[in-house]
C-alpha cells in the first residue's frame, strides 16, 4: 500500500545556511532547527542549494518541481504556466487536503502559485482581519510589543511569524479532524529585509556594537530604503555598521526559529500520524560578497546555500549530500503515489544528486547606475545566468562568458587554470539548457492588487 504521509512544509525567506546553528555559525541563531534535525527522526544537509536567487522563481520551482529557465516565472513571466501542475494539485489527486498560508505576494493568486490549495490565506495588513479573524487579530495587536515592532506605523518593520503560526494552527486543527492526509505549505517572510526584529529581540546581538540598539535598528532600516544607493557607492560601511546590519538579521533569524520550534511542537502534539515536517529557505542573503547586498546579482553560496531540515521522512540523505528543493518535493509526491513526470529533481530514495543548478534572471543595472554612473557592472553577468555546482566547483555561465570557482573560494576565477574542468562544465550546461532547462514559452503577467504592491514595496521589490 502506498504510504501517504502528512506533509508540513515551511519555507523561510532569505536565510543563508552559514548564519544558522546548522551551518556552524558562531551565534546560536537556530537552536530549534538544530533540535528538529537532531531528533531521532530528523536530518539536515549542509549542501542544500536553492533553484533561484529570489522568492518568485524559487517558489515556482519548489511548487512545480521544475527549474526557472523552464517555467520562466520571474524570468520574463509572472505567472506559473497552465501546462505545469502544482504540488498541491498533484497531491489532491491522491486524496490530500491541501492548505497554503503565504506572507509574500509572490505566492498568491496573482502569480497562480496558489493553484491547487483548497484553503489558501494570503496574509497582509489589508487581509489581516479577514484571514486571521477578529480573535487572532486582537491577540496579535495585544502582543505587538512582544512579537513585532510595537505600535509603529511603518508596516515594513512589523513581523508576522506569530500570525503565521496562529493561522497554521487553526488550519491544522481543522484538518486533524478529517480522514484525508494533509499537505500544508507555509511561507514565512522573515528574515527578509528590512531586518527589524520584534522589540524583545532587538538587543539580542548588539552588546559588542559601539552604536546603541536603537541606532543599529534605524541603520538597518536606512540600508533597506537606500539599498541600491549604498551598493552603487561600494557599501561604504564601517565595521560597526556592518555589525549592526548583521546583528539585526541574526536576531530576525533567532525569533523566527523560536516560532518554527513552537509550530513543530504543535504539529507533534496533534493526532496526525506519520507526518513529514520540512523547514528550508527560498534563498539566502548577501552581506558584501562581490559588492552586493540582499539577494542581488551573484549566486554566491551566501545567497544560494540554504538550510534544509527534514523530519519524519522515509527517505534519507547524507549531511553532506547535494540536495535541491525539487528533489525533496519529487520524493514526497512520488512516495504518496503522485504523478512526477514533470519534475526535474531526483528521487532521494533512489538517487544522489551530483550537481545542483541555480539560475538568476537578467540583471537590471540601471538602479545602480542612476546613483553612480561609474559603477562597475562589468564584474557581473548581465544576461540570464546559470550556475552549476558540485561539492568542489561552481561554474557560472551566461552569454557574457564563463567563470569557474574552486570552492569555498568564490572570489578567484580559475577557469584559465583548469581548462578541462571548465570545458566539461560548459558542455554539461549547454546540453542542460537545450534540454531540461529549455523554456516552455508560456509567459504571462501577474495582476497584483494595490495591497500586494504595497507588500512588495515594503520588502524592497518595487519602488
C-alpha positions as CSV (number, residue, x, y, z in Angstrom):
1,X,0.0,0.0,0.0
2,X,1.3,3.5,-0.9
3,X,2.4,5.4,2.1
4,X,0.6,8.8,2.2
5,X,2.2,10.8,5.0
6,X,1.0,14.2,6.1
7,X,3.4,16.9,5.0
8,X,4.0,20.3,6.6
9,X,6.5,22.3,4.5
10,X,7.8,25.6,5.9
11,X,9.7,28.0,3.7
12,X,11.6,30.8,5.4
13,X,12.6,33.8,3.4
14,X,16.2,34.9,3.0
15,X,18.0,32.6,5.4
16,X,21.6,31.7,4.5
17,X,22.9,28.5,6.0
18,X,26.1,29.9,7.4
19,X,24.1,32.2,9.7
20,X,22.4,29.2,11.3
21,X,23.4,26.8,14.0
22,X,23.2,24.1,11.4
23,X,25.9,25.9,9.4
24,X,28.3,26.1,12.3
25,X,27.6,29.8,12.9
26,X,29.3,31.5,15.9
27,X,25.8,32.6,17.1
28,X,23.3,30.0,18.2
29,X,20.6,31.5,15.9
30,X,18.6,28.4,15.2
31,X,18.6,26.1,18.2
32,X,15.1,24.8,17.2
33,X,16.1,23.9,13.7
34,X,19.1,22.1,15.2
35,X,16.8,20.3,17.6
36,X,14.4,19.2,14.9
37,X,17.4,18.0,12.7
38,X,19.0,16.1,15.6
39,X,15.8,14.5,16.8
40,X,15.6,10.8,16.1
41,X,13.5,11.3,13.0
42,X,15.4,14.4,11.7
43,X,18.1,15.0,9.2
44,X,19.8,18.0,7.6
45,X,22.3,18.7,4.8
46,X,25.0,21.4,4.6
47,X,24.6,21.4,0.8
48,X,21.0,22.4,0.1
49,X,21.1,24.7,-2.9
50,X,18.1,26.9,-3.9
51,X,16.9,26.9,-7.5
52,X,16.9,30.7,-7.9
53,X,18.2,33.8,-6.1
54,X,14.8,35.4,-5.1
55,X,11.4,34.4,-4.0
56,X,9.2,34.3,-7.1
57,X,11.3,31.9,-9.3
58,X,12.4,29.9,-6.3
59,X,8.8,29.3,-5.1
60,X,7.7,28.4,-8.6
61,X,10.4,25.8,-8.7
62,X,9.5,24.4,-5.2
63,X,5.8,24.1,-6.1
64,X,6.3,22.8,-9.6
65,X,9.5,20.8,-9.3
66,X,11.0,22.5,-12.4
67,X,13.8,24.9,-13.0
68,X,13.5,28.7,-13.5
69,X,14.5,28.8,-17.2
70,X,11.9,26.1,-17.9
71,X,8.9,27.6,-16.1
72,X,10.2,31.2,-16.7
73,X,8.4,32.6,-13.6
74,X,10.5,35.6,-12.6
75,X,12.4,35.2,-15.8
76,X,10.2,37.3,-18.1
77,X,6.9,35.8,-16.8
78,X,5.0,36.4,-13.6
79,X,2.5,33.5,-13.6
80,X,3.0,29.8,-13.5
81,X,2.3,28.2,-16.9
82,X,-1.0,26.4,-17.1
83,X,0.7,23.4,-18.5
84,X,2.6,22.8,-15.2
85,X,0.7,21.3,-12.3
86,X,1.5,22.4,-8.8
87,X,2.4,20.1,-6.0
88,X,-1.0,20.7,-4.2
89,X,-2.8,19.8,-7.4
90,X,-0.9,16.6,-7.8
91,X,-1.5,15.6,-4.1
92,X,-5.2,16.5,-4.3
93,X,-5.5,13.8,-6.9
94,X,-4.1,11.4,-4.4
95,X,-6.7,12.4,-1.8
96,X,-4.8,15.0,0.1
97,X,-6.3,18.0,1.8
98,X,-4.2,21.0,0.7
99,X,-3.6,24.1,2.8
100,X,-1.4,27.2,1.9
101,X,-0.6,30.2,4.0
102,X,1.6,32.9,2.5
103,X,3.0,36.2,3.8
104,X,4.5,37.1,0.4
105,X,2.6,38.4,-2.6
106,X,4.8,36.3,-4.9
107,X,3.0,33.3,-3.6
108,X,-0.6,34.4,-4.2
109,X,-3.5,34.2,-6.6
110,X,-1.7,36.9,-8.7
111,X,1.1,34.5,-9.7
112,X,-1.2,31.4,-9.8
113,X,1.1,29.7,-7.3
114,X,-1.9,29.4,-5.0
115,X,-3.4,26.9,-7.6
116,X,-4.4,23.6,-6.0
117,X,-4.7,24.8,-2.4
118,X,-8.2,24.0,-1.1
119,X,-7.7,26.5,1.6
120,X,-5.3,29.4,1.0
121,X,-4.6,32.5,3.1
122,X,-2.6,35.4,1.8
123,X,-1.6,37.5,4.8
124,X,-1.1,41.3,4.6
125,X,-2.2,44.3,6.6
126,X,-5.2,44.6,4.3
127,X,-6.3,41.0,4.7
128,X,-5.4,40.5,8.4
129,X,-8.9,40.6,9.8
130,X,-10.4,38.5,7.0
131,X,-7.6,35.9,7.1
132,X,-6.9,35.7,10.8
133,X,-10.3,36.5,12.3
134,X,-11.1,39.0,15.0
135,X,-9.9,37.0,17.9
136,X,-6.4,36.3,16.4
137,X,-6.1,39.9,15.1
138,X,-6.9,41.3,18.6
139,X,-4.4,38.9,20.1
140,X,-1.7,40.0,17.6
141,X,-2.4,43.7,18.3
142,X,-2.2,43.0,22.1
143,X,1.2,41.3,21.5
144,X,2.7,43.9,19.1
145,X,5.5,44.7,21.6
146,X,6.3,41.0,22.1
147,X,6.0,39.7,18.6
148,X,6.5,42.8,16.4
149,X,7.7,46.4,16.4
150,X,5.2,47.8,18.7
151,X,2.7,50.5,17.7
152,X,4.8,51.8,14.8
153,X,3.1,53.0,11.6
154,X,5.9,51.7,9.3
155,X,4.4,48.5,8.1
156,X,7.8,47.3,6.8
157,X,9.0,47.0,10.4
158,X,6.4,44.5,11.6
159,X,6.9,40.8,12.0
160,X,4.3,38.2,11.3
161,X,5.5,34.7,12.4
162,X,3.1,34.9,15.4
163,X,0.2,35.4,12.9
164,X,1.5,32.7,10.6
165,X,1.6,30.3,13.4
166,X,-1.9,31.2,14.6
167,X,-3.3,30.7,11.0
168,X,-1.4,27.5,10.5
169,X,-2.5,26.0,13.9
170,X,-6.2,26.9,13.1
171,X,-6.0,25.2,9.7
172,X,-4.1,22.2,11.1
173,X,-6.6,21.8,13.9
174,X,-9.5,21.6,11.4
175,X,-7.5,19.2,9.2
176,X,-6.6,16.9,12.0
177,X,-10.2,16.0,12.5
178,X,-10.5,14.7,8.9
179,X,-9.7,11.4,7.3
180,X,-7.6,12.8,4.4
181,X,-3.8,13.1,4.5
182,X,-2.6,16.7,4.7
183,X,-0.3,18.9,2.7
184,X,0.3,22.2,4.4
185,X,2.7,24.8,2.8
186,X,3.7,27.8,4.8
187,X,5.8,30.8,3.5
188,X,7.2,33.0,6.3
189,X,8.5,36.3,5.2
190,X,11.1,36.6,7.9
191,X,14.0,37.4,8.0
192,X,13.6,39.1,4.6
193,X,14.8,42.7,4.8
194,X,14.2,45.1,6.3
195,X,16.0,43.5,9.2
196,X,13.9,44.7,12.1
197,X,13.3,42.0,14.7
198,X,10.5,42.2,17.3
199,X,11.2,44.5,20.2
200,X,12.4,41.8,22.7
201,X,14.9,40.6,20.2
202,X,16.3,44.0,19.1
203,X,19.2,43.8,21.5
204,X,19.9,40.1,21.2
205,X,23.2,40.6,19.4
206,X,24.1,44.3,19.9
207,X,26.3,44.1,23.1
208,X,29.5,44.4,21.1
209,X,28.4,47.3,19.0
210,X,29.6,50.9,19.6
211,X,26.2,52.3,18.5
212,X,23.1,51.8,20.6
213,X,20.5,49.2,19.8
214,X,18.1,51.8,18.6
215,X,20.7,53.3,16.3
216,X,21.5,49.8,14.9
217,X,17.8,49.2,14.2
218,X,17.4,52.5,12.4
219,X,20.6,52.0,10.4
220,X,19.2,48.7,9.2
221,X,16.1,50.5,8.1
222,X,18.1,53.1,6.3
223,X,20.1,50.4,4.4
224,X,16.8,48.8,3.4
225,X,15.3,52.0,2.0
226,X,18.5,53.1,0.3
227,X,19.9,49.7,-0.7
228,X,20.7,50.5,-4.4
229,X,22.5,53.7,-3.5
230,X,24.6,52.0,-0.9
231,X,25.6,49.2,-3.3
232,X,26.4,51.8,-6.0
233,X,28.7,53.6,-3.6
234,X,30.5,50.3,-2.8
235,X,28.8,49.5,0.5
236,X,30.9,52.1,2.4
237,X,30.1,50.8,5.9
238,X,32.2,50.9,9.0
239,X,32.9,47.7,10.9
240,X,30.3,48.8,13.5
241,X,27.7,49.4,10.8
242,X,28.3,46.0,9.2
243,X,28.0,44.6,12.7
244,X,24.7,46.4,13.2
245,X,23.2,45.1,9.9
246,X,24.2,41.5,10.7
247,X,23.0,41.8,14.3
248,X,19.5,42.8,13.2
249,X,19.5,40.0,10.5
250,X,20.6,37.4,13.0
251,X,18.0,38.5,15.6
252,X,15.3,38.1,12.9
253,X,16.5,34.5,12.3
254,X,16.6,33.8,16.1
255,X,13.0,35.0,16.6
256,X,11.7,33.1,13.5
257,X,13.5,29.9,14.7
258,X,11.6,30.2,18.0
259,X,8.3,30.4,16.3
260,X,9.1,27.5,14.0
261,X,10.1,25.5,17.1
262,X,6.7,26.2,18.6
263,X,5.0,25.2,15.3
264,X,6.9,21.9,15.2
265,X,5.9,21.1,18.7
266,X,2.3,21.9,18.0
267,X,2.3,19.6,14.9
268,X,3.8,16.8,17.0
269,X,1.1,17.2,19.6
270,X,-1.7,16.7,17.0
271,X,-3.4,13.4,16.2
272,X,-1.6,13.4,12.8
273,X,0.1,10.0,12.4
274,X,3.1,9.7,10.0
275,X,3.9,13.4,9.4
276,X,6.9,14.8,7.4
277,X,8.0,18.2,8.6
278,X,10.3,20.2,6.3
279,X,12.0,23.5,7.0
280,X,14.1,25.3,4.4
281,X,14.6,28.8,2.8
282,X,13.8,30.0,-0.7
283,X,17.2,31.6,-0.9
284,X,19.8,33.3,1.3
285,X,21.2,36.8,1.6
286,X,24.4,38.7,0.7
287,X,26.4,40.9,3.0
288,X,29.0,42.5,0.8
289,X,30.0,39.4,-1.2
290,X,31.0,40.7,-4.7
291,X,30.0,44.2,-3.5
292,X,26.3,43.2,-3.2
293,X,23.6,43.3,-0.5
294,X,20.3,41.4,-0.1
295,X,19.6,38.9,-2.9
296,X,21.0,40.5,-6.0
297,X,23.3,39.7,-8.9
298,X,25.6,36.8,-7.9
299,X,24.8,33.2,-7.0
300,X,27.3,33.2,-4.2
301,X,26.8,30.4,-1.6
302,X,25.7,33.1,0.9
303,X,22.7,33.6,-1.4
304,X,22.0,30.0,-2.6
305,X,23.2,27.6,0.1
306,X,20.2,27.4,2.4
307,X,19.2,25.3,5.5
308,X,17.2,22.2,4.8
309,X,15.8,20.1,7.7
310,X,13.5,17.1,7.1
311,X,11.8,15.3,10.0
312,X,9.8,12.1,9.8
313,X,10.6,11.1,6.2
314,X,11.0,7.5,5.0
315,X,14.0,8.6,2.9
316,X,17.4,9.8,3.9
317,X,20.3,11.8,2.7
318,X,23.8,12.3,4.0
319,X,24.6,15.5,5.8
320,X,27.0,16.5,3.0
321,X,24.8,15.5,0.1
322,X,23.8,18.0,-2.6
323,X,20.0,18.4,-2.4
324,X,17.6,20.8,-4.1
325,X,14.0,21.6,-3.2
326,X,12.7,19.8,-6.3
327,X,14.4,16.6,-5.1
328,X,12.5,16.7,-1.8
329,X,9.2,17.5,-3.4
330,X,9.6,14.9,-6.1
331,X,10.4,12.3,-3.5
332,X,7.4,13.2,-1.3
333,X,5.0,13.3,-4.2
334,X,6.3,10.0,-5.6
335,X,6.1,8.4,-2.2
336,X,2.4,9.5,-2.0
337,X,1.7,7.8,-5.3
338,X,1.5,11.1,-7.2
339,X,2.5,11.8,-10.8
340,X,6.1,13.2,-11.0
341,X,6.5,13.2,-14.8
342,X,7.1,16.9,-15.0
343,X,9.6,17.0,-12.1
344,X,13.2,17.8,-12.8
345,X,14.7,16.7,-9.5
346,X,15.9,13.3,-8.3
347,X,14.1,10.7,-6.2
348,X,16.1,10.7,-3.0
349,X,15.0,7.1,-2.3
350,X,16.9,6.0,-5.3
351,X,19.5,8.6,-6.4
352,X,22.1,11.1,-5.1
353,X,22.4,14.4,-6.8
354,X,25.8,15.0,-8.4
355,X,25.3,18.7,-9.5
356,X,23.0,21.4,-8.4
357,X,21.7,24.1,-10.7
358,X,20.7,27.6,-9.7
359,X,19.6,30.4,-12.0
360,X,19.4,34.2,-11.9
361,X,17.3,36.3,-14.3
362,X,18.9,39.1,-16.3
363,X,20.5,41.7,-14.1
364,X,19.0,45.2,-14.0
365,X,22.0,47.6,-13.8
366,X,20.1,50.9,-14.1
367,X,19.1,51.1,-10.4
368,X,22.8,51.2,-9.5
369,X,24.0,53.4,-12.4
370,X,21.5,56.1,-11.6
371,X,23.3,56.7,-8.3
372,X,26.8,56.1,-9.7
373,X,27.4,56.2,-13.4
374,X,30.9,54.8,-12.8
375,X,29.5,51.7,-11.0
376,X,31.4,48.7,-12.4
377,X,28.7,46.5,-13.9
378,X,31.3,44.5,-15.9
379,X,32.1,42.4,-12.9
380,X,28.7,40.8,-13.1
381,X,26.9,38.7,-15.7
382,X,24.1,40.8,-17.1
383,X,22.2,38.2,-19.2
384,X,20.4,35.3,-17.6
385,X,22.9,33.4,-15.5
386,X,23.1,29.6,-14.8
387,X,25.3,28.3,-12.1
388,X,26.3,24.6,-11.9
389,X,27.7,23.5,-8.6
390,X,29.1,20.3,-7.2
391,X,30.9,19.8,-3.9
392,X,34.2,21.1,-5.3
393,X,33.4,23.6,-8.1
394,X,31.0,26.3,-9.0
395,X,30.6,27.2,-12.7
396,X,28.9,30.4,-13.9
397,X,27.6,30.5,-17.5
398,X,25.8,33.2,-19.5
399,X,26.1,34.9,-22.9
400,X,28.7,37.1,-21.2
401,X,31.1,34.2,-20.7
402,X,32.1,31.7,-18.0
403,X,33.6,31.8,-14.6
404,X,34.9,28.8,-12.5
405,X,35.4,28.9,-8.8
406,X,37.1,26.2,-6.7
407,X,35.0,26.2,-3.5
408,X,34.9,27.5,-0.9
409,X,36.8,30.4,-2.7
410,X,34.2,32.4,-4.8
411,X,36.4,35.4,-5.4
412,X,39.0,34.0,-7.7
413,X,38.1,32.9,-11.3
414,X,40.3,29.8,-12.0
415,X,38.7,29.0,-15.4
416,X,42.0,29.6,-17.2
417,X,43.9,27.4,-14.7
418,X,41.6,24.4,-15.2
419,X,40.6,24.4,-18.9
420,X,39.5,20.7,-18.8
421,X,37.2,21.3,-15.9
422,X,35.8,24.4,-17.5
423,X,35.2,22.7,-20.8
424,X,33.4,19.8,-19.0
425,X,31.1,22.2,-17.1
426,X,30.5,24.2,-20.2
427,X,29.4,21.2,-22.3
428,X,27.1,20.0,-19.5
429,X,25.5,23.4,-19.0
430,X,24.9,23.9,-22.7
431,X,23.3,20.5,-23.1
432,X,21.2,21.1,-20.0
433,X,19.9,24.5,-21.2
434,X,18.9,22.9,-24.5
435,X,17.2,20.0,-22.7
436,X,15.6,20.2,-19.2
437,X,16.3,23.9,-18.9
438,X,14.6,24.9,-22.2
439,X,11.7,27.3,-21.7
440,X,8.1,26.2,-22.0
441,X,7.3,29.6,-23.7
442,X,4.1,30.3,-21.8
443,X,4.8,33.7,-20.4
444,X,2.1,35.9,-18.8
445,X,1.8,38.8,-16.4
446,X,0.5,38.8,-12.9
447,X,-2.2,41.2,-11.8
448,X,-1.0,42.4,-8.4
449,X,-3.6,44.3,-6.3
450,X,-2.6,47.6,-4.7
451,X,-2.3,45.7,-1.4
452,X,0.1,43.2,-2.9
453,X,2.1,46.0,-4.5
454,X,2.4,47.7,-1.1
455,X,3.6,44.5,0.5
456,X,6.2,44.1,-2.3
457,X,7.3,47.7,-1.7
458,X,7.7,47.0,2.0
459,X,10.0,44.2,1.0
460,X,12.0,46.3,-1.4
461,X,10.9,44.6,-4.6
462,X,9.2,47.7,-6.1
463,X,9.9,51.4,-5.5
